[in-house]
Amino acid sequence: MQLKAPRGTYDILPPESSKWQYIEGILKETAETFGYREIRTPIFEHTELFERGVGTSTDIVTKEMYTFKDKSLRSLTLRPENTASCARALIEHSIYSGIMPAKWYYIGPMFRYDRPQTGRYRQFHQFGVEAFGSNSPYLDAEVIILLIEVLKRLGLKEYELHINSVGCTQCRDVYRQKLIEHITPVKDRLCPDCQTRYQQNPLRVLDCKEKSCHQAIVNYPTLFQHLCSDCASHYDMVKEALKANSIDYRHDDNLVRGLDYYTNTAFEIHIPGIGAQSAVGGGGRYNGLVEDCGGPDLPGIGFAMGIERLLLAVNTLAAKGLDSGKSDVFITTMSDQYELQALELLTRLRQKNIRAEKDYMGRSGRAQMKYADKLGARMVIIIGDDEIQQGYFTLRDMQSKEQVQIDKKEIVESVKDRLAKFRGGNG
Ligand code: AMP
């Protein structure tokens, strides 16, 4: 049997990996500009973290986790998301007793057992930010502005920002009761999952993937109508801040997000035209999460975006000449006996950060020139009998086809100067 990557996973090969590096570069730079620093948490955590942090009535915890027992029979789970891990790290390292807010970003793989389709994988990658320690609505706005700035820097103009407020635990308790009362008479028309979970968590019915559930509960009371005055004014201030920053949004009553830990502001970014899975990112405030994970009562806000879905949206990258795999200079040897000299020169060039390559397939001189062209080399250094006997190298400009002889001792500096000129000129 030929071995293949597991269903829902895939390899990122060059030149595709250049696009990933490009996107990741923009994500990191944007987050750093906004004052967020990188956090790297383990790929697996104790299962209990996600049960407590994400919530036992969520699809993620009930159906989608990759959970296994290790050799000591401890239950571990490949992280399905990273907010709970960040809360765990905040508590474990008592970050909350330092300077607040703690502002972090992360990029890395997440794992969910779901049916794969375009834009949905079992191992996928998220970029996310988390800000702990402040309940300011302007921090909610900052996080959303960061998300929009990322899209702008990636050249994405067609997006829709949906926002809602899911209230605090007090206003949500009142609302939950109203919603249960609305759902109970039609409960038989719900999908089997919702039939079992609507009593425990009726909000899950609102973001259920089954159409029949939405049809069954039409005209349901909205959370928005039940916000307490503090939550309503928090939401108003977020909207005001977005307006002040010229960020268009749509209030969306249906937006409750799939995880239990959200409070107040919830938001999602959709990009039409990338298929059924149009949500590129989403997040919100999670003021109860740190406490749920065993820490102090500390507010937080964040979002996560799927890098695969960003890539689906950013389809113009190839045209921008992003393939970073191009060589600066290629060394051609006219005979096998000059291989060592070539290798030694290669090392000296690379030590100066020059992307240098040579042949390892025993190609003829002519075939080496063709190969150099394929690698996109700007220059070729030729090492032949004349060169070795007279102590120079021939340097060929692959665009102008001009050839010059350069003293052996000056070759590295000469290549460096020429590259600087190319880059300073037409790149
Ligand atoms: P969520 O926390 O579920 O809203 O996920 C945040 C973002 O991660 C989504 O908007 C997607 O862009 C991405 N995402 C979530 N699940 C998957 C998946 N199975 N495959 C690819 N991307 C995903």
Residues whose N, C-alpha, C, O or C-beta is under 5 A from the ligand:
A	BS01	AMP	R112 G119 R120 Y121 F124 A279 V280 G281 G282 A304 M305 G306 E308 R309
